[in-house]
Amino acid sequence: MKNVTSKIIGAAAVAAVSFGILAFSCKANNGSANVAFAESRKTSKTGLPSTDSLAVAQSLQDVFRSISSNVLPAVVEVDVTETTKVRAYNPFKDLIPFFGFGFGDEDDDAPDKNNKDDDNMREYSQSALGSGVIVRKTGKTVYVLTNNHVAGNATSIKIKLNDDREFEGKLVGADERIDIALVSFQSDDSNITVASLGDSDEVQQGDIVLALGSPLGYFASVTQGIVSATGRSGGQIGSISDFIQTDAAINQGNSGGPLVNLNGEVIGINTWIASQSGGSQGLGFSIPINNIKTSIDQFIKNGKISYGWLGVSLVEPSEEYKKDLGLDVKQTGAFAAEIFINSPALKSGMQAGDFIIALNGRDVKSVDQLVREVGNLKAGEVAQFVVLRGKEKVSLSVKIEERNKDVTSDNSKIWPGFIASPITDEIRKRGNIDNKVKGVIVTNIQSKSPAAALRLQNGDIITAVNDKKVSSVEEFYKALDTSKEKTFWFDVYNDGHTISTGRYKINQ
């Protein structure tokens, strides 16, 4: 990539000279300090752009050509077929032979998952395509990085190279949380191009980038734009990643293809677009490559990504919520509204209600950031957390465990099983709650959780914990300290009545 870099430097130098010429062609009017007039731009006698102007454009064009010719051989089309089984329903099945009308009635004609020979089950195949980029070659095995939503559920995969050669692909591993997948194919060709991976932490707003892939089936396409923003979150795909936003045209089919910088390095994997029409509207999003690098090794070694697990349920509190927690509204971090029983967090002394402000010496700016950074920790690693417990700052050493889906989906282990919210003036007015009633509102109850076992309902007002009155979110979570108590009960106000719940004992 040295030739690319030298051309960039040349282009930058010419651009600087050109800018100087244009800047000094402006004259200020002494009679009006706020008005400036620009002289007419001089062109050559032929009416064509000047030599200097052409040199700038041609230098940049040479850069784009060099990037395209060097990177496109590493960009592939990923053609997939997904096969699903669906029970075809026929309302006349008891009267005449099956015609396969496809009328639906899930309750009356639901498939029997235990009966693999069910005559009414039909296989449907759907073809789709995406993009990918070659990131590694070990012996005859070539590895292609793409999105999980492209290849994660594929029953067959074909990889098409830039020179039109096709190979049968094999899914090495896929991960739904970060929406990436790794596919491999076999080739004796020792000259297959492997893309260079850049450093996405160095990406800045305004950087020039290229998006490569097969949008709408148009193979080996290149579009150019800038980095519109970094650190974006959102999208319809359940990704825990942050994103690089770009205005380089990205369309359906670009998914899994690379976002490349001016050094020809992959800085992101194109994943989703924000669009009202389904086509490009200049809002494309790519997973930063630094979020993926270690995952490639994990896929190859284990066929999956192993995530670190802390064992808390995190929320992003509003300013009003922070006030009720006794925090400065400008304080950044992540609020641990609930905590898993027997989790690494609880074992280390972390409590539901702690506001996490730092991990391993790095400030926590958001929930998304903390989720990513905890996920990147290895099982057995001891991580250093700093939390705010009310106004007290507490340091904790937590031995991280590996995330287990069966454990994380077990609501019976999440304490207390709901989020306590402040009683605002609006809530009092809407619920006709007397100003004398103090406490917290029960919201977001988890099914099968301790809260559900205690028969709490959304909208209940908790006025006391273990017979101790609470009038704010801060007081509620302070009373919920499992290091001091193992058995808890609540006083609940509802429709003018106050009752005490049963007692819940936390077994650690």
Residue pairs with C-beta under 8 A, 6 or more apart in sequence:
1 70
1 196
1 263
1 264
1 265
3 66
4 63
4 66
4 67
4 70
4 262
4 263
4 264
5 263
7 59
7 62
7 63
7 66
8 63
8 262
8 263
10 59
11 56
11 59
11 60
11 62
11 63
14 52
14 55
14 56
14 59
15 56
17 52
18 52
18 53
18 56
21 52
25 38
25 39
25 41
26 36
26 37
26 38
26 39
27 36
27 37
27 38
27 39
28 35
28 36
29 35
29 36
29 37
42 50
43 49
43 50
44 50
44 51
48 54
49 57
63 262
64 210
64 222
64 224
66 264
67 210
67 260
67 262
67 264
68 210
68 212
68 222
70 193
70 264
71 195
71 210
71 212
71 258
71 260
71 264
71 266
72 162
72 212
72 220
72 222
73 161
73 162
73 163
73 192
73 193
74 133
74 134
74 162
74 193
74 194
74 195
74 258
75 131
75 132
75 133
75 134
75 162
75 195
75 212
75 213
75 220
75 257
75 258
76 131
76 132
76 133
76 134
76 144
76 159
76 160
76 161
76 162
77 129
77 130
77 131
77 132
77 159
77 160
77 213
77 214
77 219
77 220
78 129
78 130
78 131
78 132
78 144
78 146
78 150
78 151
78 157
78 158
78 159
78 160
78 169
78 183
78 256
79 127
79 128
79 129
79 157
79 158
79 159
79 160
80 127
80 128
80 129
80 130
80 150
80 151
80 154
80 156
80 157
80 158
81 125
81 126
81 127
81 154
81 155
81 156
81 157
82 125
82 126
82 128
82 153
82 154
82 155
83 123
83 124
83 125
83 126
83 155
84 123
84 124
84 126
85 111
85 121
85 122
85 123
85 124
86 111
86 121
86 122
86 124
87 109
87 110
87 111
87 118
87 120
87 121
87 122
88 98
88 100
88 101
88 102
88 120
88 121
88 122
89 101
89 102
89 103
89 104
89 105
89 108
89 109
89 120
90 98
90 99
90 100
90 101
90 103
90 120
91 101
91 103
91 105
92 99
92 101
93 120
98 119
98 120
100 122
109 120
111 118
111 120
111 121
112 118
125 155
128 150
129 214
129 217
129 253
130 146
130 147
130 150
130 151
130 213
130 214
130 253
130 254
130 255
130 256
130 257
131 146
131 150
131 212
131 213
131 214
131 253
131 254
131 255
131 256
131 257
131 270
132 144
132 145
132 146
132 150
132 151
132 159
132 183
132 256
132 257
133 144
133 145
133 146
133 195
133 212
133 256
133 257
133 258
133 266
133 269
134 142
134 143
134 144
134 145
134 192
134 193
134 194
134 195
135 143
135 144
135 145
135 194
135 195
135 197
135 266
135 296
136 142
136 143
136 194
136 296
136 300
137 143
137 192
137 194
138 300
140 186
140 187
140 188
141 184
141 185
141 186
142 167
142 184
142 185
142 186
142 187
142 192
143 172
143 182
143 183
143 184
143 296
143 300
144 159
144 169
144 182
144 183
144 184
144 185
145 180
145 181
145 182
145 256
145 269
145 292
145 296
146 180
146 181
146 182
146 183
146 255
146 256
146 269
147 179
147 180
147 181
147 255
147 256
147 269
147 271
148 174
148 175
148 176
148 178
148 179
148 180
148 181
149 179
149 237
149 255
150 181
150 255
150 256
151 157
151 169
151 171
151 174
151 181
151 183
151 256
152 171
152 174
152 175
152 176
152 181
154 171
156 168
157 168
157 169
157 170
157 171
157 183
158 166
158 167
158 168
158 169
159 166
159 167
159 168
159 169
159 183
159 185
160 166
160 219
161 167
161 192
162 220
167 185
167 186
167 187
168 185
169 183
169 184
169 185
170 183
170 184
170 185
171 181
171 182
171 183
172 181
172 182
172 183
172 184
172 299
172 300
172 303
173 181
173 182
173 298
173 299
173 300
173 302
173 303
173 304
173 305
174 180
174 181
174 182
175 181
175 295
175 304
175 305
176 238
177 238
177 239
177 240
177 305
177 307
177 375
178 239
178 240
178 241
178 287
178 291
178 292
178 295
178 305
179 237
179 238
179 239
179 241
179 271
179 287
180 269
180 287
180 292
180 295
181 256
182 295
182 296
182 299
182 300
195 258
195 265
195 266
196 263
196 264
196 265
196 266
197 265
197 266
197 289
197 293
198 261
198 263
198 265
198 266
198 267
198 289
199 265
199 267
199 289
199 290
200 244
200 267
200 268
200 288
200 289
200 290
200 291
201 288
201 290
203 227
203 230
203 244
203 261
203 267
203 268
203 288
204 227
204 230
205 227
205 228
205 229
205 230
206 226
206 227
207 226
207 227
207 261
207 262
208 224
208 225
208 226
208 261
208 262
209 224
209 225
209 226
209 227
209 246
209 248
209 259
209 260
209 261
209 262
209 267
210 222
210 223
210 224
210 248
210 259
210 260
211 222
211 223
211 224
211 225
211 246
211 248
211 249
211 250
211 254
211 257
211 258
211 259
211 260
211 270
211 284
211 286
212 220
212 221
212 222
212 257
212 258
212 260
213 221
213 250
213 253
213 254
213 255
213 256
213 257
213 258
213 270
214 220
214 221
214 253
214 254
214 257
215 221
215 223
215 249
215 250
215 251
215 252
215 253
215 254
215 280
216 251
216 252
216 253
217 253
218 253
223 248
223 249
223 250
224 248
225 246
225 247
225 248
225 249
225 282
226 246
226 247
226 248
227 244
227 245
227 246
228 245
228 246
228 247
228 282
228 283
229 244
229 245
230 242
230 244
230 245
230 288
231 242
231 243
232 242
232 243
232 244
232 245
232 285
233 242
233 243
233 366
233 368
234 243
234 274
234 285
235 243
235 271
235 272
235 274
235 285
236 272
237 271
237 272
239 271
239 287
240 368
240 371
240 372
240 375
241 287
241 288
241 291
241 372
242 288
242 291
242 368
242 369
242 372
243 268
243 271
243 285
243 286
243 287
243 288
244 259
244 267
244 268
244 285
244 286
244 287
244 288
245 283
245 284
245 285
246 259
246 284
246 285
246 286
247 282
247 283
247 284
248 259
248 284
249 280
249 282
249 284
250 270
250 273
250 280
250 284
251 273
251 279
251 280
252 278
252 279
254 270
254 284
255 270
255 271
255 272
256 269
256 270
256 271
257 269
257 270
258 266
258 268
258 269
258 270
259 266
259 267
259 268
259 269
259 270
259 286
260 266
260 267
261 267
266 289
267 286
267 288
267 289
268 286
268 287
268 288
268 289
269 286
269 287
269 289
269 292
270 284
270 285
270 286
271 285
271 286
271 287
272 284
272 285
273 280
273 281
273 283
273 284
273 285
274 281
274 283
274 285
275 281
275 283
291 372
294 376
295 305
298 304
298 305
298 306
299 305
306 378
306 379
306 402
306 403
307 374
307 375
307 376
307 402
307 403
308 374
308 375
308 376
308 377
308 378
308 379
308 381
308 383
308 400
308 401
308 402
308 403
309 343
309 344
309 374
309 379
309 400
309 401
309 402
309 403
309 404
309 407
309 408
310 343
310 344
310 345
310 350
310 374
310 398
310 400
311 339
311 340
311 343
311 344
311 345
311 346
311 401
312 336
312 338
312 339
312 340
312 343
312 345
312 350
312 352
312 356
313 336
313 337
313 338
313 339
313 340
313 414
314 334
314 335
314 336
314 337
314 356
314 367
314 370
314 371
315 334
315 335
315 337
315 367
315 419
316 334
316 335
316 366
316 367
317 325
317 335
317 355
319 329
320 422
320 424
321 335
321 421
321 422
321 473
322 328
322 329
322 331
323 329
324 422
324 472
324 473
324 474
325 335
325 353
325 355
325 390
325 472
325 473
325 474
325 477
326 390
326 391
326 472
326 474
327 355
327 388
327 391
331 355
331 357
331 388
332 357
332 363
332 364
332 365
332 366
333 355
333 356
333 357
333 364
333 365
333 388
334 355
334 356
334 364
334 366
334 367
334 369
334 370
335 354
335 355
335 356
335 367
336 345
336 350
336 351
336 352
336 353
336 354
336 355
336 356
336 387
337 352
337 353
337 419
337 420
338 352
338 414
338 415
338 416
338 417
338 418
338 419
338 446
339 345
339 346
339 350
339 351
339 352
339 414
339 415
340 346
340 407
340 408
340 413
340 414
340 415
341 413
341 414
341 415
341 506
341 507
341 508
342 413
342 508
343 401
343 413
344 398
344 399
344 400
344 401
345 398
346 415
346 482
346 508
347 398
347 399
347 508
348 385
348 396
348 397
348 398
348 399
349 394
349 396
349 483
350 385
350 387
350 396
350 398
351 389
351 477
351 480
351 481
351 482
351 483
352 415
352 416
352 477
352 480
352 482
353 389
353 473
353 474
353 476
353 477
353 478
353 480
354 387
354 388
354 389
354 394
355 387
355 388
355 389
356 364
356 370
356 385
356 386
356 387
357 363
357 364
357 386
357 387
357 388
357 393
358 364
358 384
358 385
358 386
359 370
359 373
359 374
359 383
359 384
359 385
359 386
360 373
360 383
360 384
361 384
362 373
364 370
374 383
374 400
375 403
377 383
377 400
378 400
379 400
379 401
379 402
380 399
380 400
381 399
381 400
382 397
382 398
382 399
382 400
383 397
383 398
383 400
384 395
384 396
384 397
384 398
385 395
385 396
385 397
385 398
386 393
386 394
386 395
386 396
387 393
387 394
387 396
388 394
389 478
390 474
390 478
407 413
411 417
411 446
411 447
411 448
411 449
411 452
412 448
412 449
412 450
412 453
414 446
414 449
414 450
415 449
415 450
415 482
415 506
416 449
416 450
416 451
416 480
416 488
417 445
417 446
417 449
417 450
417 451
417 452
417 453
417 456
418 442
418 443
418 444
418 445
418 446
418 449
418 451
418 456
418 458
419 443
419 444
420 440
420 441
420 442
420 443
420 462
420 473
420 476
420 477
421 440
421 441
421 443
421 473
422 440
422 441
422 472
422 473
423 433
423 437
423 438
423 439
423 440
423 441
423 461
427 433
427 441
428 435
431 459
433 461
437 461
437 463
437 493
438 463
438 469
438 470
438 471
439 461
439 462
439 463
439 464
439 470
439 471
439 476
439 493
440 461
440 462
440 470
440 472
440 473
440 476
441 459
441 460
441 461
442 451
442 456
442 457
442 458
442 459
442 460
442 461
442 462
442 492
443 458
443 459
444 458
445 451
445 452
445 456
445 457
445 458
446 452
450 504
453 504
454 489
454 490
454 501
454 502
454 504
455 501
455 502
456 490
456 492
456 501
457 494
459 494
460 492
460 493
460 494
461 492
461 493
461 494
462 470
462 476
462 490
462 491
462 492
462 493
463 469
463 470
463 491
463 492
463 493
463 498
464 470
464 490
464 491
465 476
465 479
465 480
465 488
465 489
465 490
465 491
466 479
466 485
466 487
466 488
466 489
467 491
468 479
469 475
470 476
470 479
480 488
482 506
482 508
486 505
486 506
486 507
486 508
487 503
487 504
487 505
487 506
488 503
488 504
488 506
489 500
489 501
489 502
489 503
489 504
490 500
490 501
491 498
491 499
491 500
491 501
492 498
492 499
492 500
492 501
